[in-house]
Amino acid sequence: MADEPLLSEDDEAPELLNARIDAPGVRLDKALAEAFPTLSRARLQALLAEGAVTRDGQTVSNGSAKAQPGLYVVALPPVAPATPQPEAIPLTVLFEDADLIVIDKAPGMAAHPAPGCETGTLVNALLAHCGDSLSGIGGVARPGIVHRLDKDTSGVMVAAKSDRAHAGLSALFAAHDIERTYVALTRGAPSPEKGRIQTQIGRSSGDRKKMAVLRSGGREAITDYVVQQTFGRPAKA
């Protein structure tokens, strides 16, 4: 079991959680999730990537590696108190009822606030459009939003306006029971023209801010593709 948190007298200092782990053969992120039950495995993976986890005073960052015996300390950064503000940003609404709103997100709009992009996001626009009807499950940083779409990618996004819809949508996405279709323009034509790509995706070892295809330790990703049209010679760089 984890020891009691060690709190600094400085309000801006990180909260320190510590636990002694002796779980040979178990993945580090899994062992940490068992030792610190208040933190999700995804949250711990992010903290590992940020260098916020140490073992016997040494930073550890590879969550897919086997856990080594020792005293582990997790430094939780202070929670940002800022709450997104409503902004009257035009939205293309494809569908809306009492439980759901479906948006055609424009390219260049981030889905939710992040460092360096605190305003002009879909969350800001939804807060203005929906008022207090957005579901708050998942934290105020992205109310009602249960899936991601890159800032520079346009496409359909769904947001929950009730807790019941939010819980249902989250369960569907977690179980991969929702099918998503994308249209992409590529340099070079895939061969064969129709097929399935089945791999694992996780944090890049070269740049922890990016995602990459991994040999092991990532989340399973399955994509069925088909070439719809080719345009002759490939574009030059």
Contacts in CASP RR format, 6 or more apart in sequence:
PFRMAT RR
TARGET T0000
AUTHOR 0000-0000-0000
METHOD contacts of the structure
MODEL  1
MADEPLLSEDDEAPELLNARIDAPGVRLDKALAEAFPTLSRARLQALLAE
GAVTRDGQTVSNGSAKAQPGLYVVALPPVAPATPQPEAIPLTVLFEDADL
IVIDKAPGMAAHPAPGCETGTLVNALLAHCGDSLSGIGGVARPGIVHRLD
KDTSGVMVAAKSDRAHAGLSALFAAHDIERTYVALTRGAPSPEKGRIQTQ
IGRSSGDRKKMAVLRSGGREAITDYVVQQTFGRPAKA
1 19 0 8 1.000
1 35 0 8 1.000
2 17 0 8 1.000
2 18 0 8 1.000
2 19 0 8 1.000
2 35 0 8 1.000
2 36 0 8 1.000
2 37 0 8 1.000
3 17 0 8 1.000
3 18 0 8 1.000
3 19 0 8 1.000
5 15 0 8 1.000
5 16 0 8 1.000
5 17 0 8 1.000
6 15 0 8 1.000
6 16 0 8 1.000
6 17 0 8 1.000
6 18 0 8 1.000
7 15 0 8 1.000
7 16 0 8 1.000
8 14 0 8 1.000
8 15 0 8 1.000
8 16 0 8 1.000
11 78 0 8 1.000
12 78 0 8 1.000
13 78 0 8 1.000
14 52 0 8 1.000
14 75 0 8 1.000
14 76 0 8 1.000
14 77 0 8 1.000
14 78 0 8 1.000
15 75 0 8 1.000
15 76 0 8 1.000
15 78 0 8 1.000
16 73 0 8 1.000
16 74 0 8 1.000
16 75 0 8 1.000
16 76 0 8 1.000
17 36 0 8 1.000
17 39 0 8 1.000
17 73 0 8 1.000
17 74 0 8 1.000
17 76 0 8 1.000
18 71 0 8 1.000
18 72 0 8 1.000
18 73 0 8 1.000
18 74 0 8 1.000
19 35 0 8 1.000
19 36 0 8 1.000
19 71 0 8 1.000
19 72 0 8 1.000
20 70 0 8 1.000
20 71 0 8 1.000
20 72 0 8 1.000
21 31 0 8 1.000
21 32 0 8 1.000
21 35 0 8 1.000
21 67 0 8 1.000
21 69 0 8 1.000
21 70 0 8 1.000
21 72 0 8 1.000
22 69 0 8 1.000
22 70 0 8 1.000
23 31 0 8 1.000
23 34 0 8 1.000
23 67 0 8 1.000
23 69 0 8 1.000
24 66 0 8 1.000
24 67 0 8 1.000
24 68 0 8 1.000
24 69 0 8 1.000
25 66 0 8 1.000
25 67 0 8 1.000
26 66 0 8 1.000
26 67 0 8 1.000
27 63 0 8 1.000
27 64 0 8 1.000
27 65 0 8 1.000
27 66 0 8 1.000
27 67 0 8 1.000
28 48 0 8 1.000
28 60 0 8 1.000
28 62 0 8 1.000
28 63 0 8 1.000
28 64 0 8 1.000
28 65 0 8 1.000
28 66 0 8 1.000
28 67 0 8 1.000
29 41 0 8 1.000
29 44 0 8 1.000
29 45 0 8 1.000
29 48 0 8 1.000
29 63 0 8 1.000
29 64 0 8 1.000
30 41 0 8 1.000
30 67 0 8 1.000
31 67 0 8 1.000
32 39 0 8 1.000
32 41 0 8 1.000
32 44 0 8 1.000
32 48 0 8 1.000
32 53 0 8 1.000
32 63 0 8 1.000
32 67 0 8 1.000
32 72 0 8 1.000
32 74 0 8 1.000
33 39 0 8 1.000
33 40 0 8 1.000
33 41 0 8 1.000
33 44 0 8 1.000
35 72 0 8 1.000
36 44 0 8 1.000
36 74 0 8 1.000
39 47 0 8 1.000
39 74 0 8 1.000
44 53 0 8 1.000
44 63 0 8 1.000
44 74 0 8 1.000
45 63 0 8 1.000
45 203 0 8 1.000
47 53 0 8 1.000
47 74 0 8 1.000
47 75 0 8 1.000
47 76 0 8 1.000
48 60 0 8 1.000
48 61 0 8 1.000
48 62 0 8 1.000
48 63 0 8 1.000
49 61 0 8 1.000
49 203 0 8 1.000
49 208 0 8 1.000
50 208 0 8 1.000
51 59 0 8 1.000
51 61 0 8 1.000
52 74 0 8 1.000
52 75 0 8 1.000
52 76 0 8 1.000
52 77 0 8 1.000
53 59 0 8 1.000
53 60 0 8 1.000
53 61 0 8 1.000
53 72 0 8 1.000
53 73 0 8 1.000
53 74 0 8 1.000
53 75 0 8 1.000
54 60 0 8 1.000
54 72 0 8 1.000
54 73 0 8 1.000
54 75 0 8 1.000
55 68 0 8 1.000
55 70 0 8 1.000
55 71 0 8 1.000
55 72 0 8 1.000
56 70 0 8 1.000
56 71 0 8 1.000
57 71 0 8 1.000
57 73 0 8 1.000
60 72 0 8 1.000
61 208 0 8 1.000
64 216 0 8 1.000
64 217 0 8 1.000
64 218 0 8 1.000
82 113 0 8 1.000
82 118 0 8 1.000
83 140 0 8 1.000
84 112 0 8 1.000
84 113 0 8 1.000
84 118 0 8 1.000
84 121 0 8 1.000
84 123 0 8 1.000
84 124 0 8 1.000
84 127 0 8 1.000
84 140 0 8 1.000
84 141 0 8 1.000
84 143 0 8 1.000
85 119 0 8 1.000
85 124 0 8 1.000
85 127 0 8 1.000
86 124 0 8 1.000
86 127 0 8 1.000
86 128 0 8 1.000
86 131 0 8 1.000
87 119 0 8 1.000
87 120 0 8 1.000
87 124 0 8 1.000
87 125 0 8 1.000
87 127 0 8 1.000
87 128 0 8 1.000
88 125 0 8 1.000
88 128 0 8 1.000
89 109 0 8 1.000
89 120 0 8 1.000
89 124 0 8 1.000
89 125 0 8 1.000
89 128 0 8 1.000
90 125 0 8 1.000
91 103 0 8 1.000
91 125 0 8 1.000
91 126 0 8 1.000
91 129 0 8 1.000
92 103 0 8 1.000
92 104 0 8 1.000
92 106 0 8 1.000
93 101 0 8 1.000
93 102 0 8 1.000
93 103 0 8 1.000
93 129 0 8 1.000
94 102 0 8 1.000
94 103 0 8 1.000
94 104 0 8 1.000
94 156 0 8 1.000
95 101 0 8 1.000
95 102 0 8 1.000
96 102 0 8 1.000
97 161 0 8 1.000
98 133 0 8 1.000
98 161 0 8 1.000
98 162 0 8 1.000
99 160 0 8 1.000
99 161 0 8 1.000
99 162 0 8 1.000
99 164 0 8 1.000
99 165 0 8 1.000
100 158 0 8 1.000
100 159 0 8 1.000
100 160 0 8 1.000
100 161 0 8 1.000
100 165 0 8 1.000
100 169 0 8 1.000
101 126 0 8 1.000
101 129 0 8 1.000
101 130 0 8 1.000
101 158 0 8 1.000
101 159 0 8 1.000
101 161 0 8 1.000
102 156 0 8 1.000
102 157 0 8 1.000
102 158 0 8 1.000
102 159 0 8 1.000
103 122 0 8 1.000
103 126 0 8 1.000
103 156 0 8 1.000
103 157 0 8 1.000
103 158 0 8 1.000
103 159 0 8 1.000
104 154 0 8 1.000
104 155 0 8 1.000
104 156 0 8 1.000
105 111 0 8 1.000
105 122 0 8 1.000
105 149 0 8 1.000
105 153 0 8 1.000
105 154 0 8 1.000
105 155 0 8 1.000
105 156 0 8 1.000
105 157 0 8 1.000
106 154 0 8 1.000
107 151 0 8 1.000
107 152 0 8 1.000
107 153 0 8 1.000
107 154 0 8 1.000
108 151 0 8 1.000
108 152 0 8 1.000
109 120 0 8 1.000
109 121 0 8 1.000
109 122 0 8 1.000
109 125 0 8 1.000
109 151 0 8 1.000
110 117 0 8 1.000
110 120 0 8 1.000
110 121 0 8 1.000
110 122 0 8 1.000
110 151 0 8 1.000
111 121 0 8 1.000
111 122 0 8 1.000
111 123 0 8 1.000
111 142 0 8 1.000
111 145 0 8 1.000
111 148 0 8 1.000
111 149 0 8 1.000
111 151 0 8 1.000
111 157 0 8 1.000
112 121 0 8 1.000
112 122 0 8 1.000
112 123 0 8 1.000
112 141 0 8 1.000
112 142 0 8 1.000
112 145 0 8 1.000
113 119 0 8 1.000
113 121 0 8 1.000
113 123 0 8 1.000
113 124 0 8 1.000
113 141 0 8 1.000
113 142 0 8 1.000
117 151 0 8 1.000
122 145 0 8 1.000
122 157 0 8 1.000
122 159 0 8 1.000
123 141 0 8 1.000
123 142 0 8 1.000
123 143 0 8 1.000
123 145 0 8 1.000
126 134 0 8 1.000
126 143 0 8 1.000
126 144 0 8 1.000
126 145 0 8 1.000
126 159 0 8 1.000
127 134 0 8 1.000
127 143 0 8 1.000
130 159 0 8 1.000
130 161 0 8 1.000
133 161 0 8 1.000
133 162 0 8 1.000
134 143 0 8 1.000
134 144 0 8 1.000
134 159 0 8 1.000
134 160 0 8 1.000
134 161 0 8 1.000
135 143 0 8 1.000
135 144 0 8 1.000
135 160 0 8 1.000
135 161 0 8 1.000
135 162 0 8 1.000
135 163 0 8 1.000
135 165 0 8 1.000
135 166 0 8 1.000
136 143 0 8 1.000
136 144 0 8 1.000
136 163 0 8 1.000
136 166 0 8 1.000
137 144 0 8 1.000
137 160 0 8 1.000
137 163 0 8 1.000
137 166 0 8 1.000
137 167 0 8 1.000
137 170 0 8 1.000
138 144 0 8 1.000
138 166 0 8 1.000
143 159 0 8 1.000
144 159 0 8 1.000
144 160 0 8 1.000
144 161 0 8 1.000
144 166 0 8 1.000
145 157 0 8 1.000
145 159 0 8 1.000
146 158 0 8 1.000
146 159 0 8 1.000
146 160 0 8 1.000
146 166 0 8 1.000
146 169 0 8 1.000
146 170 0 8 1.000
146 173 0 8 1.000
147 157 0 8 1.000
147 158 0 8 1.000
147 173 0 8 1.000
149 155 0 8 1.000
149 157 0 8 1.000
158 169 0 8 1.000
160 166 0 8 1.000
160 169 0 8 1.000
172 178 0 8 1.000
183 228 0 8 1.000
187 234 0 8 1.000
187 235 0 8 1.000
188 234 0 8 1.000
189 227 0 8 1.000
189 230 0 8 1.000
189 234 0 8 1.000
190 225 0 8 1.000
190 227 0 8 1.000
193 226 0 8 1.000
193 227 0 8 1.000
194 225 0 8 1.000
194 226 0 8 1.000
194 227 0 8 1.000
195 224 0 8 1.000
195 225 0 8 1.000
195 226 0 8 1.000
196 222 0 8 1.000
196 223 0 8 1.000
196 224 0 8 1.000
196 225 0 8 1.000
197 221 0 8 1.000
197 222 0 8 1.000
197 223 0 8 1.000
197 225 0 8 1.000
198 220 0 8 1.000
198 221 0 8 1.000
198 222 0 8 1.000
198 223 0 8 1.000
199 213 0 8 1.000
199 214 0 8 1.000
199 220 0 8 1.000
199 221 0 8 1.000
200 213 0 8 1.000
200 214 0 8 1.000
200 215 0 8 1.000
200 216 0 8 1.000
200 217 0 8 1.000
200 218 0 8 1.000
200 219 0 8 1.000
200 220 0 8 1.000
200 221 0 8 1.000
201 211 0 8 1.000
201 212 0 8 1.000
201 213 0 8 1.000
201 214 0 8 1.000
201 218 0 8 1.000
201 219 0 8 1.000
201 221 0 8 1.000
202 211 0 8 1.000
202 212 0 8 1.000
202 214 0 8 1.000
202 217 0 8 1.000
202 218 0 8 1.000
202 219 0 8 1.000
203 210 0 8 1.000
203 211 0 8 1.000
203 212 0 8 1.000
204 210 0 8 1.000
204 211 0 8 1.000
204 212 0 8 1.000
205 212 0 8 1.000
206 212 0 8 1.000
END
